Every structure is written in C-alpha cells, then in structure tokens.
Amino acid sequence: MAADRTATIEALYRALNQRNLDAALVHLGPGATWPNAETGGTVSGREALRAYFTALWAKVDPIMEPVRIEPGPAGETRVIVDQLVRSRDGKVIDHGQFEHLFTFDGPFVSRMVSTPLAVEPDEDEDEDQ
C-alpha cells in the first residue's frame, strides 16, 4: 500500500507542477480537502479545488518538488517538499520546505495539511553567538 501511495503522491505533484488539473484531480477524492495558501482555511471538493488552483496559478507560479515521502505518525503519508513560488513575471516570492501530510480514503487523497518546516541555523551563526 505504501508504494501505491508514493506513486499517487508523485503523480499528483507532477500533474500540479505541469498545471494539468485533470491529471491532478483524478488522485483526489470527491470531497478532498486542501489548504488555501492565499486566505488560510481549506478548500473542499474537486470542483472547488479546480477553481482554487486555476485562480492561484493566474496569480503565482508555484513549484512543489517532493524531497522525501514516508509513512506519517498516524497512518498518513508524510511528504517533505521544496516549494518555490514565483510571481507571474518570474520573481521569487517565497522559497522553503514544507511538510505535507496526506490522508487517504482508499486510493484517493482525502486531505492534505501543510506545515512550514523550521529553518535550521547555519553552523557559523551558532559559533558567533
């Protein structure tokens, strides 16, 4: 089952990064919940997610690359992603790593929760303090 979930998550990120909504949405359950990066809260349901991603991509150009995919603490699948967000004219708006926790209902993603990862201080900075 872990291999199936890994393949689903890899395909989902690939489709999102290619802006292929139809290919992304086939991996999400009918009532899937996803964080709303713009306003907080969540977006639920395939059609609401279609509208959300369409509007988001009209404003910014996010790329999420999975760095590590592993079982999560409560049966979820934990993904560490490197996220780069650019403005539509190519300027970097944000760049960092996030933890995405995916909950599944059978073969479909039913929920994703995103948490920024803390930035580790450089070793040189520790020596100066």
Secondary structure as UniProt FT lines:
FT   HELIX           2..17
FT   TURN            18..19
FT   HELIX           21..25
FT   TURN            26..27
FT   STRAND          28..35
FT   TURN            37..39
FT   STRAND          42..44
FT   HELIX           46..59
FT   STRAND          60..71
FT   TURN            73..74
FT   STRAND          77..87
FT   TURN            88..89
FT   STRAND          92..105
FT   TURN            106..107
FT   STRAND          108..116
FT   HELIX           123..128
//
